[in-house]
Every structure is written in structure tokens, then in C-alpha cells.
Amino acid sequence: MNLGELFRSEVVTVTPDDTIAAAMRKMDDENVGAVVVVRDRKVVGIVTDRDVAVALGLDDGTPETLVSDVMTRDVHTI
């Protein structure tokens, strides 16, 4: 097995204006634990299933909370 067989070739994305419910559905549909947040084709953050769990469990967030409220913003890509 080589690395190419282990990794996805497509990046799963959402926008900062999507709700965390939409992000969770996309993560479930695509069987991933994180989605890249993009605006105008530029990476502006990342949100993980853990970010969503914390928002829903500890921060009194709701499924309608925006991705921009829970995403990690300082993301560097190569």
C-alpha cells in the first residue's frame, strides 16, 4: 500500500457562513472528521468534529451556530 491509497484526493469544504449542522452532515456524508473552511476559494480555517462537540456541549452552541464561530482560524497550507 502506498500513501496515495490512504489519503483523499478531494478536499471536503464548507464556508464560514454554513451552520455547524451543515458541517456535521458533510463530515458524515464524506466520512471525515474535519472540513476545510473556504471563502472565495481561499482557506480561512478548519473545523473538526471535536470543535463541533465542544460548541454543542460546553459552549451552549446550537446546530445553527455558524462555522465561523467555532473554526480554527490560524491555518497554514502547503
All heavy atoms as a GROMACS GRO file, in nm:
protein
  585
    1MET      N    1   0.085  -0.118   0.000
    1MET     CA    2   0.000   0.000   0.000
    1MET      C    3   0.089   0.124   0.000
    1MET      O    4   0.188   0.130   0.071
    1MET     CB    5  -0.090  -0.001   0.124
    1MET     CG    6  -0.181   0.118   0.131
    1MET     SD    7  -0.292   0.121   0.274
    1MET     CE    8  -0.394  -0.022   0.242
    2ASN      N    9   0.052   0.224  -0.080
    2ASN     CA   10   0.128   0.349  -0.081
    2ASN      C   11   0.044   0.460  -0.021
    2ASN      O   12  -0.076   0.445   0.003
    2ASN     CB   13   0.176   0.384  -0.222
    2ASN     CG   14   0.062   0.411  -0.317
    2ASN    OD1   15  -0.033   0.480  -0.283
    2ASN    ND2   16   0.071   0.357  -0.438
    3LEU      N   17   0.107   0.574   0.004
    3LEU     CA   18   0.037   0.686   0.069
    3LEU      C   19  -0.083   0.734  -0.010
    3LEU      O   20  -0.183   0.776   0.046
    3LEU     CB   21   0.133   0.802   0.094
    3LEU     CG   22   0.234   0.782   0.204
    3LEU    CD1   23   0.327   0.902   0.213
    3LEU    CD2   24   0.166   0.758   0.337
    4GLY      N   25  -0.075   0.731  -0.141
    4GLY     CA   26  -0.185   0.776  -0.224
    4GLY      C   27  -0.313   0.697  -0.202
    4GLY      O   28  -0.423   0.748  -0.221
    5GLU      N   29  -0.300   0.573  -0.158
    5GLU     CA   30  -0.417   0.491  -0.129
    5GLU      C   31  -0.480   0.524   0.005
    5GLU      O   32  -0.594   0.489   0.031
    5GLU     CB   33  -0.379   0.343  -0.134
    5GLU     CG   34  -0.336   0.298  -0.272
    5GLU     CD   35  -0.275   0.159  -0.270
    5GLU    OE1   36  -0.242   0.107  -0.161
    5GLU    OE2   37  -0.258   0.103  -0.379
    6LEU      N   38  -0.406   0.591   0.091
    6LEU     CA   39  -0.454   0.623   0.225
    6LEU      C   40  -0.522   0.758   0.234
    6LEU      O   41  -0.602   0.781   0.324
    6LEU     CB   42  -0.338   0.622   0.325
    6LEU     CG   43  -0.269   0.488   0.345
    6LEU    CD1   44  -0.148   0.505   0.436
    6LEU    CD2   45  -0.365   0.386   0.404
    7PHE      N   46  -0.492   0.849   0.144
    7PHE     CA   47  -0.541   0.986   0.153
    7PHE      C   48  -0.646   1.016   0.048
    7PHE      O   49  -0.646   0.959  -0.060
    7PHE     CB   50  -0.425   1.086   0.141
    7PHE     CG   51  -0.328   1.076   0.254
    7PHE    CD1   52  -0.209   1.006   0.239
    7PHE    CD2   53  -0.356   1.133   0.376
    7PHE    CE1   54  -0.120   0.995   0.344
    7PHE    CE2   55  -0.268   1.124   0.481
    7PHE     CZ   56  -0.150   1.054   0.465
    8ARG      N   57  -0.733   1.108   0.079
    8ARG     CA   58  -0.836   1.153  -0.015
    8ARG      C   59  -0.772   1.242  -0.120
    8ARG      O   60  -0.680   1.317  -0.092
    8ARG     CB   61  -0.942   1.236   0.058
    8ARG     CG   62  -1.018   1.162   0.163
    8ARG     CD   63  -1.118   1.255   0.228
    8ARG     NE   64  -1.225   1.290   0.137
    8ARG     CZ   65  -1.339   1.222   0.125
    8ARG    NH1   66  -1.358   1.115   0.198
    8ARG    NH2   67  -1.432   1.262   0.042
    9SER      N   68  -0.825   1.239  -0.239
    9SER     CA   69  -0.775   1.328  -0.342
    9SER      C   70  -0.856   1.458  -0.346
    9SER      O   71  -0.811   1.557  -0.401
    9SER     CB   72  -0.780   1.260  -0.478
    9SER     OG   73  -0.913   1.224  -0.510
   10GLU      N   74  -0.974   1.458  -0.287
   10GLU     CA   75  -1.059   1.576  -0.285
   10GLU      C   76  -1.067   1.633  -0.144
   10GLU      O   77  -1.080   1.559  -0.048
   10GLU     CB   78  -1.199   1.539  -0.331
   10GLU     CG   79  -1.204   1.480  -0.471
   10GLU     CD   80  -1.333   1.406  -0.498
   10GLU    OE1   81  -1.427   1.418  -0.418
   10GLU    OE2   82  -1.337   1.336  -0.597
   11VAL      N   83  -1.060   1.763  -0.133
   11VAL     CA   84  -1.070   1.830  -0.004
   11VAL      C   85  -1.218   1.858   0.022
   11VAL      O   86  -1.288   1.910  -0.064
   11VAL     CB   87  -0.989   1.960  -0.002
   11VAL    CG1   88  -1.008   2.034   0.129
   11VAL    CG2   89  -0.842   1.930  -0.028
   12VAL      N   90  -1.265   1.823   0.139
   12VAL     CA   91  -1.404   1.847   0.177
   12VAL      C   92  -1.411   1.985   0.242
   12VAL      O   93  -1.337   2.013   0.337
   12VAL     CB   94  -1.456   1.738   0.273
   12VAL    CG1   95  -1.600   1.762   0.309
   12VAL    CG2   96  -1.436   1.599   0.210
   13THR      N   97  -1.499   2.072   0.189
   13THR     CA   98  -1.502   2.210   0.235
   13THR      C   99  -1.641   2.255   0.276
   13THR      O  100  -1.742   2.198   0.235
   13THR     CB  101  -1.451   2.305   0.125
   13THR    OG1  102  -1.540   2.300   0.014
   13THR    CG2  103  -1.311   2.271   0.080
   14VAL      N  104  -1.642   2.359   0.358
   14VAL     CA  105  -1.762   2.435   0.395
   14VAL      C  106  -1.724   2.582   0.392
   14VAL      O  107  -1.606   2.615   0.377
   14VAL     CB  108  -1.816   2.396   0.535
   14VAL    CG1  109  -1.864   2.253   0.538
   14VAL    CG2  110  -1.713   2.422   0.644
   15THR      N  111  -1.821   2.669   0.408
   15THR     CA  112  -1.792   2.812   0.415
   15THR      C  113  -1.810   2.860   0.560
   15THR      O  114  -1.878   2.793   0.639
   15THR     CB  115  -1.886   2.895   0.325
   15THR    OG1  116  -2.017   2.895   0.381
   15THR    CG2  117  -1.888   2.841   0.183
   16PRO      N  118  -1.755   2.975   0.594
   16PRO     CA  119  -1.771   3.027   0.730
   16PRO      C  120  -1.917   3.056   0.764
   16PRO      O  121  -1.954   3.056   0.882
   16PRO     CB  122  -1.690   3.157   0.730
   16PRO     CG  123  -1.599   3.148   0.614
   16PRO     CD  124  -1.666   3.060   0.514
   17ASP      N  125  -1.999   3.078   0.662
   17ASP     CA  126  -2.140   3.110   0.684
   17ASP      C  127  -2.230   2.988   0.695
   17ASP      O  128  -2.349   3.002   0.723
   17ASP     CB  129  -2.190   3.201   0.571
   17ASP     CG  130  -2.111   3.331   0.564
   17ASP    OD1  131  -2.074   3.384   0.671
   17ASP    OD2  132  -2.085   3.377   0.453
   18ASP      N  133  -2.174   2.869   0.673
   18ASP     CA  134  -2.251   2.746   0.694
   18ASP      C  135  -2.274   2.724   0.842
   18ASP      O  136  -2.196   2.771   0.926
   18ASP     CB  137  -2.177   2.624   0.637
   18ASP     CG  138  -2.182   2.618   0.486
   18ASP    OD1  139  -2.281   2.663   0.427
   18ASP    OD2  140  -2.086   2.564   0.428
   19THR      N  141  -2.378   2.652   0.875
   19THR     CA  142  -2.402   2.616   1.016
   19THR      C  143  -2.320   2.494   1.052
   19THR      O  144  -2.277   2.419   0.964
   19THR     CB  145  -2.551   2.585   1.041
   19THR    OG1  146  -2.586   2.470   0.964
   19THR    CG2  147  -2.639   2.705   1.005
   20ILE      N  148  -2.301   2.473   1.182
   20ILE     CA  149  -2.228   2.353   1.222
   20ILE      C  150  -2.311   2.229   1.192
   20ILE      O  151  -2.255   2.122   1.170
   20ILE     CB  152  -2.178   2.358   1.368
   20ILE    CG1  153  -2.290   2.376   1.469
   20ILE    CG2  154  -2.072   2.465   1.383
   20ILE    CD1  155  -2.242   2.368   1.613
   21ALA      N  156  -2.443   2.242   1.185
   21ALA     CA  157  -2.527   2.128   1.145
   21ALA      C  158  -2.493   2.087   1.001
   21ALA      O  159  -2.480   1.968   0.971
   21ALA     CB  160  -2.674   2.162   1.157
   22ALA      N  161  -2.477   2.185   0.912
   22ALA     CA  162  -2.440   2.155   0.774
   22ALA      C  163  -2.301   2.093   0.767
   22ALA      O  164  -2.277   2.000   0.690
   22ALA     CB  165  -2.447   2.282   0.689
   23ALA      N  166  -2.209   2.145   0.847
   23ALA     CA  167  -2.074   2.090   0.851
   23ALA      C  168  -2.075   1.946   0.902
   23ALA      O  169  -2.006   1.860   0.846
   23ALA     CB  170  -1.984   2.177   0.938
   24MET      N  171  -2.156   1.919   1.004
   24MET     CA  172  -2.166   1.783   1.057
   24MET      C  173  -2.222   1.687   0.952
   24MET      O  174  -2.175   1.575   0.938
   24MET     CB  175  -2.253   1.780   1.183
   24MET     CG  176  -2.190   1.846   1.302
   24MET     SD  177  -2.285   1.829   1.458
   24MET     CE  178  -2.449   1.877   1.409
   25ARG      N  179  -2.326   1.732   0.880
   25ARG     CA  180  -2.382   1.648   0.774
   25ARG      C  181  -2.277   1.617   0.667
   25ARG      O  182  -2.265   1.503   0.622
   25ARG     CB  183  -2.502   1.716   0.709
   25ARG     CG  184  -2.631   1.698   0.785
   25ARG     CD  185  -2.753   1.740   0.704
   25ARG     NE  186  -2.749   1.880   0.664
   25ARG     CZ  187  -2.784   1.981   0.741
   25ARG    NH1  188  -2.828   1.958   0.865
   25ARG    NH2  189  -2.778   2.104   0.696
   26LYS      N  190  -2.200   1.718   0.629
   26LYS     CA  191  -2.098   1.697   0.527
   26LYS      C  192  -1.991   1.601   0.577
   26LYS      O  193  -1.945   1.513   0.505
   26LYS     CB  194  -2.036   1.829   0.484
   26LYS     CG  195  -1.949   1.814   0.361
   26LYS     CD  196  -1.914   1.946   0.300
   26LYS     CE  197  -2.010   1.973   0.187
   26LYS     NZ  198  -1.965   2.084   0.101
   27MET      N  199  -1.949   1.618   0.704
   27MET     CA  200  -1.850   1.526   0.761
   27MET      C  201  -1.904   1.383   0.761
   27MET      O  202  -1.831   1.289   0.727
   27MET     CB  203  -1.812   1.568   0.903
   27MET     CG  204  -1.716   1.684   0.910
   27MET     SD  205  -1.659   1.716   1.078
   27MET     CE  206  -1.746   1.868   1.112
   28ASP      N  207  -2.029   1.367   0.797
   28ASP     CA  208  -2.091   1.235   0.799
   28ASP      C  209  -2.102   1.177   0.658
   28ASP      O  210  -2.065   1.062   0.634
   28ASP     CB  211  -2.229   1.242   0.865
   28ASP     CG  212  -2.292   1.106   0.884
   28ASP    OD1  213  -2.224   1.015   0.935
   28ASP    OD2  214  -2.409   1.090   0.844
   29ASP      N  215  -2.151   1.257   0.564
   29ASP     CA  216  -2.166   1.212   0.426
   29ASP      C  217  -2.034   1.170   0.364
   29ASP      O  218  -2.027   1.074   0.288
   29ASP     CB  219  -2.229   1.321   0.338
   29ASP     CG  220  -2.375   1.348   0.371
   29ASP    OD1  221  -2.437   1.269   0.444
   29ASP    OD2  222  -2.426   1.454   0.325
   30GLU      N  223  -1.928   1.243   0.395
   30GLU     CA  224  -1.797   1.219   0.334
   30GLU      C  225  -1.707   1.130   0.421
   30GLU      O  226  -1.593   1.102   0.382
   30GLU     CB  227  -1.727   1.352   0.306
   30GLU     CG  228  -1.802   1.442   0.210
   30GLU     CD  229  -1.806   1.387   0.069
   30GLU    OE1  230  -1.715   1.310   0.031
   30GLU    OE2  231  -1.900   1.422  -0.005
   31ASN      N  232  -1.756   1.091   0.540
   31ASN     CA  233  -1.682   1.005   0.631
   31ASN      C  234  -1.545   1.066   0.668
   31ASN      O  235  -1.441   1.001   0.657
   31ASN     CB  236  -1.664   0.865   0.573
   31ASN     CG  237  -1.620   0.766   0.678
   31ASN    OD1  238  -1.653   0.777   0.796
   31ASN    ND2  239  -1.543   0.668   0.636
   32VAL      N  240  -1.549   1.193   0.710
   32VAL     CA  241  -1.428   1.262   0.753
   32VAL      C  242  -1.452   1.325   0.890
   32VAL      O  243  -1.566   1.347   0.930
   32VAL     CB  244  -1.384   1.372   0.652
   32VAL    CG1  245  -1.344   1.310   0.520
   32VAL    CG2  246  -1.492   1.477   0.633
   33GLY      N  247  -1.345   1.356   0.960
   33GLY     CA  248  -1.356   1.416   1.092
   33GLY      C  249  -1.327   1.565   1.094
   33GLY      O  250  -1.330   1.628   1.199
   34ALA      N  251  -1.296   1.621   0.976
   34ALA     CA  252  -1.267   1.764   0.967
   34ALA      C  253  -1.299   1.813   0.826
   34ALA      O  254  -1.289   1.736   0.730
   34ALA     CB  255  -1.121   1.791   1.000
   35VAL      N  256  -1.335   1.939   0.818
   35VAL     CA  257  -1.358   2.002   0.688
   35VAL      C  258  -1.282   2.134   0.683
   35VAL      O  259  -1.267   2.202   0.785
   35VAL     CB  260  -1.509   2.026   0.660
   35VAL    CG1  261  -1.580   1.895   0.634
   35VAL    CG2  262  -1.577   2.100   0.773
   36VAL      N  263  -1.233   2.166   0.566
   36VAL     CA  264  -1.160   2.291   0.546
   36VAL      C  265  -1.262   2.401   0.519
   36VAL      O  266  -1.359   2.381   0.445
   36VAL     CB  267  -1.062   2.277   0.428
   36VAL    CG1  268  -0.992   2.409   0.399
   36VAL    CG2  269  -0.960   2.168   0.458
   37VAL      N  270  -1.241   2.516   0.580
   37VAL     CA  271  -1.332   2.629   0.564
   37VAL      C  272  -1.272   2.722   0.460
   37VAL      O  273  -1.156   2.765   0.472
   37VAL     CB  274  -1.353   2.703   0.698
   37VAL    CG1  275  -1.456   2.815   0.682
   37VAL    CG2  276  -1.396   2.605   0.808
   38VAL      N  277  -1.351   2.751   0.355
   38VAL     CA  278  -1.302   2.836   0.247
   38VAL      C  279  -1.398   2.952   0.221
   38VAL      O  280  -1.518   2.941   0.242
   38VAL     CB  281  -1.282   2.756   0.115
   38VAL    CG1  282  -1.176   2.652   0.130
   38VAL    CG2  283  -1.412   2.694   0.069
   39ARG      N  284  -1.339   3.063   0.178
   39ARG     CA  285  -1.416   3.179   0.132
   39ARG      C  286  -1.346   3.228   0.006
   39ARG      O  287  -1.226   3.252   0.008
   39ARG     CB  288  -1.421   3.289   0.237
   39ARG     CG  289  -1.503   3.410   0.191
   39ARG     CD  290  -1.505   3.525   0.290
   39ARG     NE  291  -1.553   3.493   0.421
   39ARG     CZ  292  -1.682   3.485   0.458
   39ARG    NH1  293  -1.777   3.505   0.370
   39ARG    NH2  294  -1.714   3.458   0.582
   40ASP      N  295  -1.422   3.240  -0.101
   40ASP     CA  296  -1.366   3.284  -0.229
   40ASP      C  297  -1.244   3.201  -0.269
   40ASP      O  298  -1.140   3.254  -0.308
   40ASP     CB  299  -1.329   3.433  -0.225
   40ASP     CG  300  -1.450   3.521  -0.196
   40ASP    OD1  301  -1.560   3.488  -0.244
   40ASP    OD2  302  -1.433   3.622  -0.125
   41ARG      N  303  -1.256   3.071  -0.252
   41ARG     CA  304  -1.152   2.973  -0.289
   41ARG      C  305  -1.023   2.987  -0.208
   41ARG      O  306  -0.919   2.932  -0.242
   41ARG     CB  307  -1.123   2.980  -0.438
   41ARG     CG  308  -1.243   2.946  -0.522
   41ARG     CD  309  -1.211   2.950  -0.667
   41ARG     NE  310  -1.098   2.863  -0.695
   41ARG     CZ  311  -1.099   2.763  -0.781
   41ARG    NH1  312  -1.207   2.737  -0.848
   41ARG    NH2  313  -0.991   2.691  -0.802
   42LYS      N  314  -1.029   3.059  -0.096
   42LYS     CA  315  -0.913   3.076  -0.009
   42LYS      C  316  -0.941   3.008   0.124
   42LYS      O  317  -1.048   3.023   0.181
   42LYS     CB  318  -0.887   3.226   0.014
   42LYS     CG  319  -0.767   3.253   0.100
   42LYS     CD  320  -0.741   3.403   0.113
   42LYS     CE  321  -0.616   3.427   0.191
   42LYS     NZ  322  -0.634   3.461   0.328
   43VAL      N  323  -0.843   2.933   0.173
   43VAL     CA  324  -0.857   2.866   0.303
   43VAL      C  325  -0.855   2.970   0.413
   43VAL      O  326  -0.761   3.049   0.423
   43VAL     CB  327  -0.745   2.762   0.324
   43VAL    CG1  328  -0.753   2.703   0.465
   43VAL    CG2  329  -0.751   2.653   0.219
   44VAL      N  330  -0.962   2.969   0.495
   44VAL     CA  331  -0.969   3.064   0.606
   44VAL      C  332  -0.977   2.994   0.741
   44VAL      O  333  -0.977   3.059   0.845
   44VAL     CB  334  -1.088   3.161   0.590
   44VAL    CG1  335  -1.069   3.250   0.468
   44VAL    CG2  336  -1.220   3.087   0.583
   45GLY      N  337  -0.985   2.860   0.740
   45GLY     CA  338  -0.992   2.787   0.866
   45GLY      C  339  -1.017   2.640   0.846
   45GLY      O  340  -1.019   2.589   0.734
   46ILE      N  341  -1.037   2.573   0.957
   46ILE     CA  342  -1.070   2.431   0.959
   46ILE      C  343  -1.162   2.408   1.078
   46ILE      O  344  -1.151   2.476   1.180
   46ILE     CB  345  -0.943   2.343   0.968
   46ILE    CG1  346  -0.979   2.196   0.947
   46ILE    CG2  347  -0.868   2.365   1.097
   46ILE    CD1  348  -0.858   2.107   0.922
   47VAL      N  349  -1.255   2.316   1.062
   47VAL     CA  350  -1.343   2.280   1.174
   47VAL      C  351  -1.345   2.128   1.183
   47VAL      O  352  -1.352   2.058   1.082
   47VAL     CB  353  -1.484   2.341   1.159
   47VAL    CG1  354  -1.559   2.285   1.042
   47VAL    CG2  355  -1.564   2.325   1.287
   48THR      N  356  -1.333   2.080   1.305
   48THR     CA  357  -1.328   1.936   1.329
   48THR      C  358  -1.453   1.890   1.405
   48THR      O  359  -1.526   1.973   1.462
   48THR     CB  360  -1.205   1.898   1.414
   48THR    OG1  361  -1.222   1.952   1.546
   48THR    CG2  362  -1.076   1.950   1.352
   49ASP      N  363  -1.471   1.759   1.408
   49ASP     CA  364  -1.584   1.705   1.484
   49ASP      C  365  -1.570   1.740   1.632
   49ASP      O  366  -1.668   1.765   1.700
   49ASP     CB  367  -1.599   1.555   1.462
   49ASP     CG  368  -1.471   1.475   1.481
   49ASP    OD1  369  -1.366   1.532   1.518
   49ASP    OD2  370  -1.476   1.353   1.458
   50ARG      N  371  -1.450   1.752   1.679
   50ARG     CA  372  -1.428   1.791   1.819
   50ARG      C  373  -1.468   1.936   1.842
   50ARG      O  374  -1.526   1.969   1.945
   50ARG     CB  375  -1.283   1.770   1.860
   50ARG     CG  376  -1.262   1.801   2.007
   50ARG     CD  377  -1.132   1.753   2.054
   50ARG     NE  378  -1.132   1.607   2.051
   50ARG     CZ  379  -1.054   1.530   2.123
   50ARG    NH1  380  -0.967   1.584   2.205
   50ARG    NH2  381  -1.060   1.401   2.115
   51ASP      N  382  -1.437   2.025   1.747
   51ASP     CA  383  -1.480   2.165   1.758
   51ASP      C  384  -1.632   2.171   1.773
   51ASP      O  385  -1.685   2.247   1.853
   51ASP     CB  386  -1.440   2.246   1.634
   51ASP     CG  387  -1.291   2.260   1.617
   51ASP    OD1  388  -1.219   2.268   1.718
   51ASP    OD2  389  -1.247   2.263   1.500
   52VAL      N  390  -1.701   2.093   1.692
   52VAL     CA  391  -1.848   2.090   1.696
   52VAL      C  392  -1.896   2.035   1.830
   52VAL      O  393  -1.987   2.092   1.892
   52VAL     CB  394  -1.904   2.008   1.579
   52VAL    CG1  395  -2.054   1.988   1.593
   52VAL    CG2  396  -1.871   2.076   1.446
   53ALA      N  397  -1.835   1.927   1.877
   53ALA     CA  398  -1.876   1.868   2.005
   53ALA      C  399  -1.858   1.967   2.119
   53ALA      O  400  -1.945   1.979   2.206
   53ALA     CB  401  -1.796   1.741   2.032
   54VAL      N  402  -1.747   2.038   2.119
   54VAL     CA  403  -1.723   2.138   2.224
   54VAL      C  404  -1.827   2.250   2.216
   54VAL      O  405  -1.884   2.292   2.316
   54VAL     CB  406  -1.579   2.195   2.216
   54VAL    CG1  407  -1.562   2.317   2.304
   54VAL    CG2  408  -1.479   2.088   2.254
   55ALA      N  409  -1.852   2.297   2.094
   55ALA     CA  410  -1.950   2.405   2.077
   55ALA      C  411  -2.088   2.362   2.125
   55ALA      O  412  -2.159   2.439   2.190
   55ALA     CB  413  -1.957   2.448   1.931
   56LEU      N  414  -2.126   2.240   2.095
   56LEU     CA  415  -2.259   2.192   2.134
   56LEU      C  416  -2.267   2.153   2.281
   56LEU      O  417  -2.371   2.171   2.344
   56LEU     CB  418  -2.300   2.073   2.047
   56LEU     CG  419  -2.325   2.105   1.901
   56LEU    CD1  420  -2.354   1.976   1.824
   56LEU    CD2  421  -2.438   2.204   1.884
   57GLY      N  422  -2.156   2.105   2.336
   57GLY     CA  423  -2.160   2.053   2.472
   57GLY      C  424  -2.119   2.150   2.579
   57GLY      O  425  -2.178   2.157   2.686
   58LEU      N  426  -2.017   2.229   2.553
   58LEU     CA  427  -1.962   2.314   2.657
   58LEU      C  428  -1.997   2.461   2.641
   58LEU      O  429  -2.009   2.534   2.738
   58LEU     CB  430  -1.809   2.300   2.660
   58LEU     CG  431  -1.755   2.161   2.689
   58LEU    CD1  432  -1.602   2.163   2.684
   58LEU    CD2  433  -1.802   2.110   2.822
   59ASP      N  434  -2.010   2.505   2.518
   59ASP     CA  435  -2.027   2.648   2.494
   59ASP      C  436  -2.173   2.687   2.469
   59ASP      O  437  -2.202   2.797   2.426
   59ASP     CB  438  -1.943   2.691   2.373
   59ASP     CG  439  -1.795   2.680   2.400
   59ASP    OD1  440  -1.756   2.676   2.518
   59ASP    OD2  441  -1.718   2.676   2.303
   60ASP      N  442  -2.265   2.596   2.494
   60ASP     CA  443  -2.407   2.623   2.472
   60ASP      C  444  -2.439   2.664   2.329
   60ASP      O  445  -2.528   2.743   2.304
   60ASP     CB  446  -2.459   2.730   2.570
   60ASP     CG  447  -2.452   2.682   2.714
   60ASP    OD1  448  -2.476   2.562   2.736
   60ASP    OD2  449  -2.424   2.764   2.802
   61GLY      N  450  -2.363   2.611   2.234
   61GLY     CA  451  -2.391   2.635   2.094
   61GLY      C  452  -2.513   2.553   2.052
   61GLY      O  453  -2.563   2.469   2.126
   62THR      N  454  -2.563   2.583   1.935
   62THR     CA  455  -2.675   2.509   1.877
   62THR      C  456  -2.634   2.461   1.739
   62THR      O  457  -2.534   2.509   1.683
   62THR     CB  458  -2.800   2.598   1.865
   62THR    OG1  459  -2.778   2.694   1.760
   62THR    CG2  460  -2.833   2.668   1.995
   63PRO      N  461  -2.710   2.371   1.680
   63PRO     CA  462  -2.678   2.329   1.543
   63PRO      C  463  -2.678   2.444   1.444
   63PRO      O  464  -2.616   2.435   1.338
   63PRO     CB  465  -2.788   2.227   1.511
   63PRO     CG  466  -2.826   2.172   1.644
   63PRO     CD  467  -2.816   2.289   1.739
   64GLU      N  468  -2.743   2.554   1.479
   64GLU     CA  469  -2.748   2.670   1.389
   64GLU      C  470  -2.631   2.766   1.411
   64GLU      O  471  -2.620   2.867   1.341
   64GLU     CB  472  -2.880   2.744   1.405
   64GLU     CG  473  -3.000   2.658   1.366
   64GLU     CD  474  -2.986   2.593   1.228
   64GLU    OE1  475  -2.955   2.666   1.131
   64GLU    OE2  476  -3.005   2.472   1.216
   65THR      N  477  -2.542   2.736   1.504
   65THR     CA  478  -2.421   2.815   1.524
   65THR      C  479  -2.341   2.813   1.395
   65THR      O  480  -2.332   2.710   1.328
   65THR     CB  481  -2.337   2.756   1.640
   65THR    OG1  482  -2.414   2.762   1.760
   65THR    CG2  483  -2.206   2.831   1.659
   66LEU      N  484  -2.282   2.925   1.359
   66LEU     CA  485  -2.206   2.932   1.235
   66LEU      C  486  -2.068   2.868   1.249
   66LEU      O  487  -2.006   2.874   1.356
   66LEU     CB  488  -2.189   3.078   1.191
   66LEU     CG  489  -2.316   3.152   1.155
   66LEU    CD1  490  -2.283   3.295   1.115
   66LEU    CD2  491  -2.392   3.081   1.045
   67VAL      N  492  -2.021   2.810   1.140
   67VAL     CA  493  -1.888   2.752   1.136
   67VAL      C  494  -1.784   2.856   1.177
   67VAL      O  495  -1.689   2.826   1.251
   67VAL     CB  496  -1.858   2.697   0.994
   67VAL    CG1  497  -1.711   2.669   0.974
   67VAL    CG2  498  -1.942   2.572   0.968
   68SER      N  499  -1.802   2.980   1.136
   68SER     CA  500  -1.705   3.086   1.169
   68SER      C  501  -1.690   3.107   1.319
   68SER      O  502  -1.587   3.157   1.364
   68SER     CB  503  -1.744   3.218   1.102
   68SER     OG  504  -1.872   3.259   1.145
   69ASP      N  505  -1.790   3.068   1.397
   69ASP     CA  506  -1.784   3.085   1.542
   69ASP      C  507  -1.702   2.976   1.612
   69ASP      O  508  -1.663   2.993   1.727
   69ASP     CB  509  -1.924   3.088   1.602
   69ASP     CG  510  -2.002   3.211   1.562
   69ASP    OD1  511  -1.939   3.315   1.533
   69ASP    OD2  512  -2.126   3.202   1.558
   70VAL      N  513  -1.679   2.863   1.543
   70VAL     CA  514  -1.611   2.751   1.609
   70VAL      C  515  -1.485   2.705   1.538
   70VAL      O  516  -1.410   2.625   1.592
   70VAL     CB  517  -1.707   2.630   1.627
   70VAL    CG1  518  -1.826   2.667   1.712
   70VAL    CG2  519  -1.749   2.571   1.495
   71MET      N  520  -1.457   2.758   1.419
   71MET     CA  521  -1.343   2.710   1.342
   71MET      C  522  -1.210   2.760   1.398
   71MET      O  523  -1.205   2.862   1.466
   71MET     CB  524  -1.357   2.755   1.196
   71MET     CG  525  -1.337   2.902   1.173
   71MET     SD  526  -1.366   2.942   0.999
   71MET     CE  527  -1.302   3.109   0.996
   72THR      N  528  -1.105   2.687   1.367
   72THR     CA  529  -0.970   2.732   1.393
   72THR      C  530  -0.929   2.820   1.277
   72THR      O  531  -0.940   2.779   1.161
   72THR     CB  532  -0.875   2.613   1.407
   72THR    OG1  533  -0.919   2.531   1.516
   72THR    CG2  534  -0.732   2.658   1.429
   73ARG      N  535  -0.883   2.941   1.307
   73ARG     CA  536  -0.855   3.038   1.201
   73ARG      C  537  -0.710   3.040   1.155
   73ARG      O  538  -0.683   3.070   1.040
   73ARG     CB  539  -0.893   3.178   1.251
   73ARG     CG  540  -1.040   3.192   1.274
   73ARG     CD  541  -1.074   3.328   1.334
   73ARG     NE  542  -1.214   3.334   1.370
   73ARG     CZ  543  -1.311   3.362   1.287
   73ARG    NH1  544  -1.284   3.387   1.161
   73ARG    NH2  545  -1.436   3.365   1.327
   74ASP      N  546  -0.618   3.013   1.240
   74ASP     CA  547  -0.477   3.024   1.204
   74ASP      C  548  -0.432   2.894   1.138
   74ASP      O  549  -0.376   2.807   1.200
   74ASP     CB  550  -0.394   3.054   1.328
   74ASP     CG  551  -0.251   3.089   1.296
   74ASP    OD1  552  -0.223   3.127   1.180
   74ASP    OD2  553  -0.167   3.076   1.385
   75VAL      N  554  -0.461   2.883   1.008
   75VAL     CA  555  -0.431   2.761   0.933
   75VAL      C  556  -0.331   2.793   0.824
   75VAL      O  557  -0.346   2.892   0.751
   75VAL     CB  558  -0.560   2.703   0.870
   75VAL    CG1  559  -0.529   2.583   0.785
   75VAL    CG2  560  -0.659   2.666   0.979
   76HIS      N  561  -0.227   2.710   0.813
   76HIS     CA  562  -0.127   2.727   0.709
   76HIS      C  563  -0.135   2.606   0.616
   76HIS      O  564  -0.146   2.493   0.663
   76HIS     CB  565   0.013   2.737   0.770
   76HIS     CG  566   0.025   2.851   0.865
   76HIS    ND1  567   0.055   2.978   0.823
   76HIS    CD2  568   0.005   2.858   0.998
   76HIS    CE1  569   0.056   3.058   0.928
   76HIS    NE2  570   0.026   2.989   1.037
   77THR      N  571  -0.133   2.631   0.488
   77THR     CA  572  -0.144   2.522   0.391
   77THR      C  573  -0.018   2.517   0.304
   77THR      O  574   0.052   2.616   0.290
   77THR     CB  575  -0.267   2.539   0.301
   77THR    OG1  576  -0.255   2.662   0.230
   77THR    CG2  577  -0.394   2.539   0.383
   78ILE      N  578   0.005   2.399   0.248
   78ILE     CA  579   0.116   2.384   0.153
   78ILE      C  580   0.064   2.317   0.028
   78ILE      O  581  -0.036   2.253   0.027
   78ILE     CB  582   0.233   2.304   0.212
   78ILE    CG1  583   0.185   2.167   0.260
   78ILE    CG2  584   0.298   2.378   0.324
   78ILE    CD1  585   0.295   2.073   0.297
   0.00000   0.00000   0.00000
